[in-house]
Amino acid sequence: MVLTQAQAAARLGRLLALPGNERCADCPTRRPKWASINLGVFMCLRCSGCHRGLGVQISKVRSVTLDTWVERD
């Protein structure tokens, strides 16, 4: 199922509002705007670069605001 941009933004907003998601998973930076979709964590721009460097077999990084999000079963 492909989410509309509005649906994806609403879901991501709800997830970011959950306790613990107000900060990067790897450092104390507030309001993360990146996510590892297979690890299920949010992160800052700097840490997203580190995750990208690990390779997609370890961490699949997507932007909360720039990328298209697809729901998978």
C-alpha positions in Angstrom: 0.0 0.0 0.0 1.4 3.4 -0.9 0.6 6.1 1.6 -0.2 9.6 0.5 2.3 12.2 1.6 -0.2 13.5 4.1 -0.8 10.0 5.5 2.9 9.3 5.8 3.5 12.7 7.5 0.7 12.0 10.0 2.0 8.5 10.9 5.6 9.7 11.2 4.5 12.6 13.4 2.6 10.2 15.7 5.7 8.0 15.9 8.0 10.9 16.6 5.7 12.1 19.4 6.2 8.8 21.3 8.4 8.9 24.4 12.0 8.3 23.4 11.7 9.4 19.8 12.2 13.1 20.6 16.0 12.5 20.5 18.3 10.7 18.1 18.8 7.0 18.9 22.6 7.4 18.8 23.3 10.8 20.3 21.5 13.5 22.3 20.4 15.6 19.3 16.8 16.7 19.6 14.1 16.4 16.9 15.5 13.7 14.6 14.5 13.9 11.0 15.9 10.6 9.7 15.0 6.9 10.4 16.4 3.5 10.0 13.4 1.6 8.7 14.7 -1.8 9.5 16.0 -1.0 13.0 12.9 1.1 13.9 14.8 4.1 15.3 14.9 7.8 14.5 18.2 9.7 14.2 19.8 13.0 13.4 21.5 13.9 10.1 25.0 13.2 11.4 24.1 9.8 12.7 22.1 9.0 9.6 25.4 9.4 7.6 27.1 6.9 9.9 24.2 4.4 9.4 24.4 4.9 5.6 28.1 4.0 5.9 27.2 0.7 7.5 25.4 -0.4 4.3 21.8 -1.3 3.6 22.3 -4.8 4.9 22.7 -3.3 8.4 20.6 -0.1 8.4 18.2 1.2 5.7 18.0 5.0 6.2 15.2 7.2 5.1 14.4 10.9 5.6 11.3 11.6 7.6 10.5 14.6 5.3 12.2 14.0 2.0 11.6 10.3 1.1 8.5 8.5 0.0 7.3 6.0 2.6 5.6 2.7 1.6 3.6 0.5 4.1 4.7 -3.1 4.0 2.9 -6.1 5.5 
